[in-house]
Amino acid sequence: MSERYEPSEIEPKWQAYWEREQTFRTDEDPDKPKAYVLDMFPYPSGSGLHVGHPEGYTASDIVARFLRCTGHRVLHPMGWDAFGLPAEQHAIKTGTHPRDTTLRNIDTFRRQLKMLGFSYDWTREVDTTDPAYVKWTQWIFLQLFHRGLAYQGEVTVNWCAALGTVLANEEVIGGVSERGGHPVERVPLRQWVLKITAYADRLLEDLDGLEWPNSTMTMQKEWIGRSEGAEVVFDVSGQEEKIEIFTTRPDTLFGATFMVLAPEHPLVEKVTSDAQREAVEAYVETAKNKSDLDRQQQKEKTGVFTGGFAINPVNDAQVPIWIADYVLMGYGTGAIMAVPAHDERDFEFATKYDIPIVEVVSADGTLTEGGLEEAMVEHGVAVQSGKYDGTPTAEFKKRITADLEEAGKGKKRIEYKLRDWVFSRQRYWGEPFPIYFPVTCDGDPRKDDPHTIHFDQPIPLEESELPLRLPELEDYQPGDDPAGVLARAKDWRFFQKDGAWFARETNTMPQWAGSCWYYLRFTDPRNDEMGWSEEAAKRWLPVDLYVGGAEHAVLHLLYARFWHKVLFDEGKLPVKEPFQKLVHQGMILGEIEYTAYRKAGALVSAQHVKSLDGGKLIDARDEAEVEAEKVDPEKA
């Protein structure tokens, strides 16, 4: 027997034994304490595992093995978050069906994970594209629909014609798509939207008691963005129009020296003077194709005076109305009162455009000699505020809010940064919506005879009709039709029922859908009658340890918590939170070395390296031994 540890001899032997004997099959002994240890499941890309995958998986595997050794019954599964744009893009380029690419990639990931020796229970493996899984994703959507939490709305979205889909704000950088650098424009589209805002307070309050990193808790709280303040009404000078604003600082109303509307605000056209119309229209055109994220992050604030004025309700002062793209239509009312003396952003804007800066809050109740050189944003004592002078900020807020309400000029209000979740995608490789609509047609809509689809009358599929499968298509190319790729599948889209024509929804769900509930399916993955049983949920929930990247601190974790709470309200789950303890494995920083052929100069992915010893590399694809060296990827 060799004294050296030979991985190529020892590891395959024991990995084969573990698989044959199902060594890591989940122990269901009810007398043992339970431990649900879960990794955020990966998207199976074509390049196979990268170094960040096993970094986190190794940590969770150590915990799972330790807990087994200390008498726990451990659920430690693995699966695949397999829908999404990358597979569809690959299909477009190669002519290969996304399903074929996905299954091939899953085989690669599974093989690599087994080679690494992780102790997953492979009998519980799930794939979000499997029709048996899609069925229950669609079923959960129907629960949302029946509870009034899924609705259609015309939403201004980031539309990328080259990709043929709507992009999230985070997927648009500098007016182009993050993937591919394609032009993106802001257009109104009919979209399915999930009413996550109905759960804003509970999503915030129920963070208490979770064992999560403080940074992640803070990010979720800031994303939800609960603010207490006042709604204030400004009359438009010389018109019957009114502008409503939300402010957390009603105590600074006497310092409001200008107002700002979002470029998309419906009152922009009405308040704009003829002299300023050309400049305003040009600014609106420029702003409309910037994503909300770009507008929030841009360092230099820009804007245009509309020529119109509003009337400050506390002192009747004429306040100029500007438009600026740092104000978003999606937050608050799409309009703000600007108080440059006490807001850094407003101070910067007022300084640039020579707008008056009036101090109305002072640390000690006296005016700053020589004027403010920067915004004073802290609480203090009211100055230059009429009868409220000398009033501390907290008391002033209460008094002026009550006075505004009595005068019919405002009221107390709670506002959230959180917005309802735009849930539609105009692409092929995603879950079809289990929804159809009535069609008025004298002929056959499949033959392009004149017809009308009544989108205002959505009809849900019956549970017995699930899963609704994707149609087979030869062409996945995106187009400029916002109805999406599935609109081309006319024999699938249009169908008759009791002599009447109907049309299926042609949008698909986003990749987030399948990842919102996969931890539930792992508890009961072979159940054909329901997504999970009540007994399985009680046996395993909540997840005791959830390990994954900090990049999911907001979207995935917030969306999964939302769906979980809806299902809890439906009586389908025994606990109100899905993930009790969350750990981020960290990010690997520094230069990455790739193994490359010295002569050919070609990069070799780790999955193709059979062995590397003394500068000799054996490529597993052809068993050829070649000279190899570690190289800097920038020089390779």
Residue, then its C-alpha position, 0 to 999 in steps of 0.5 A: m500500500s502506498e504511503r502517499y495519499e492518492p486522491s485519484e485512487i482513494e476518493p473514487k472508491w469511497q465516493a462509489y461506496w457512499e453512492r451505492e450504500q446511500t450513506f448520506r440519505t436523510d435520517e427521518d428518525p423523529d426521536k433525534p433533533k433535526a438540522y436542516v443545513l442548506d446551500m443556496f443552490p447554483y445556476p448550472s452554467g456551461s462553464g461548470l463549478h467555479v471556486g466560489h461554489p465549493e468555498g461555501y459548500t465545504a463549510s456547510d458540509i463540515v457542519a452537516r457531517f458534524l451534526r450527523c456525528t452528534g446524533h442529529r437527523v440532518l437534511h442536506p440536499m442539493g438542486w438546480d436553479a435552472f431557468g434563466l436568460p443565460a441558457e436562452q442566450h446559449a440556445i439562440k447562439t447555438g440552435t440548441h434547445p435550452r432544455d438540452t443545454t440545461l440538462r447537460n450542464i446539470d450533469t456536469f455540476r452533479r459530477q463535479l460535486k460528487m467528485l468533491g465528496f460532499s455529503y448531499d442526499w442526492t435522492r432529494e435532488v430538484d431541478t426548477t425546470d422539471p415539469a413536476y417542479v414547475k407544477w407547484t411553482q405555478w400552483i403557488f402563483l395561483q395562491l397569490f392570484h386568488r388572494g389578490l396579491a398577483y395583479q396586472g398593471e401598466v408599469t414603466v420598465n426597462w425594455c431591452a429589444a435585443l434581449g427581448t425582455v424586461l430587465a431589473n434596475e440592477e441589470v441596467i448600467g449606464g442605459v445598456s444591459e449588463r449582459g451584452g451591453h444592449p440599448v435599454e429604453r423605458v417603456p410602459l408595458r402590461q406586466w404581472v405584479l406581485k403585491i409584496t408591499a402588502y407584507a412590508d411591515r411583517l417583512l420588517e418586523d419579523l427580522d427580529g429573532l433571526e440569526w442573520p448578519n447585521s449587514t444583511m439585516t440592514m440591507q433588507k430594512e433599507w430596501i423596505g425603507r419604512s418612513e414615518g412622515a406627512e403628506v403635504v398638498f401644494d397648490v399650483s399657482g394660477q391653476e386648479e392642479k395640486i401637487e402632493i408630496f411626502t416628507t419625513r421632515p414636515d418641520t422644515l416646510f418653511g425652508a422649502t425654496f423649490m419643488v422637484l417633479a420626476p420627469e415622468h410626473p403627469l403634472v410636468e406638461k401642465v405646469t410647464s410654461d411655453a417659454q420652458r417647454e422645449a428645454v423641459e421636453a428635451y430633459v424628459e427625453t434624455a431622462k426616460n431611458k435611464s434606469d432608476l438605479d442609474r438616476q439614484q447613483q449619478k453623482e452630478k444632479t441635473g434639472v430644468f426649471t418648468g416655469g411654473f410655481a407652487i404655493n407653500p401651504v405654511n407661508d403662501a410663498q411662491v415656490p419654483i417647480w423644477i424637474a430633475d431625474y434624481v426624483l423617482m416616480g416610483y417612490g413617494t408621490g414622484a414629487i418633493m419639496a426641496v429644503p436645501a438648508h437641511d438636505e444634502r442633495d437639495f443643497e447641492f442642487a440649489t448651490k448649482y442653480d443659484i436657488p435660495i437657501v433658507e435655514v429653518v433648523s438650528a442646533d441652538g436656536t440661533l441662525t448660522e452667522g454668514g449662512l450655511e456652508e453645508a446642509m444641516v441635516e440633524h434635528g434641532v430647534a426651529v428658526q424662521s418658522g413663524k409661530y413654531d420658532g424655538t420648537p424642538t424638531a420632534e415636537f414640531k413634526k407632530r404639531i405641524t402635521a396636526d395643523l396641516e390636517e386641520a387645515g386640509k393641507g396634509k396628514k400623517r402618512i407612512e411610506y415605503k421604498l419597497r415597491d411591488w414586484v414586477f413578475s413578468r419576463q418576455r422570454y421563453w425559458g421560464e415558467p409559463f403563467p397558469i392564466y388565460f384570457p377571453v378572445t373576441c374573434d369572428g374567425d381564427p386568431r391562430k391565422d391572424d384573423p382580427h381579434t381582441i384579447h381581453f386582458d382585463q379578464p384573467i382566468p386561472l387554470e384549474e389545479s388539475e390542469l397543471p403543469l402548463r408546459l412550454p411549447e416547442l419552438e424552433d426560434y428563440q430569438p427575441g423580438d421587439d414584440p413586448a408580448g414575448v417569444l411565446a406569442r409566436a406559438k400561436d397553436w399553443r397561445f390560442f385555444q377553444k373551450d366550449g366553442a369560445w376562443f381564449a389566449r394564454e398569457t405569453n409572458t413567463m415568470p422570472q428566474w426568482a420564481g423557482s428559487c423562492w420555494y425550493y427549500l420547501r420542495f427539498t422536505d418532500p421532493r417526490n410528492d406528486e399530490m402536493g408541493w410538500s406535505e404538512e408533516a414534512a414541513k413540520r418535520w424540517l422547517p425552518v431551515d436551521l443554517y442557510v449558506g450563500g453569497a451576500e449578493h442575495a442579501v435583498l432580492h432572493l431572500l426578500y422574495a422567498r420570505f414574502w412567498h413563505k409568509v403568504l403560504f403561512d397565511e394560507g395555513k400551508l406552513p407551520v412557521k412564519e420565517p424560512f431561514q433561521k440562521l444565515v451565513h455568507q461564505g464571503m468573496i474570494l479576492g485577488e488574482i485568479e490563476y488558470t491552468a493553461y497549455r504552455k505551447a497552445g496558450a489555451l485555457v483549461s477549465a478545472q473540469h478538464v484537468k485529470s491530473l497536474d504534476g511537475g508541470k505535466l497536465i493530462d487533459a481528461r478530454d483526450e488523455a493527452e499529456v502536455e506541458a502546462e503552467k499557471v498563468d495570469p488570465e490577463k496574459a493568457 
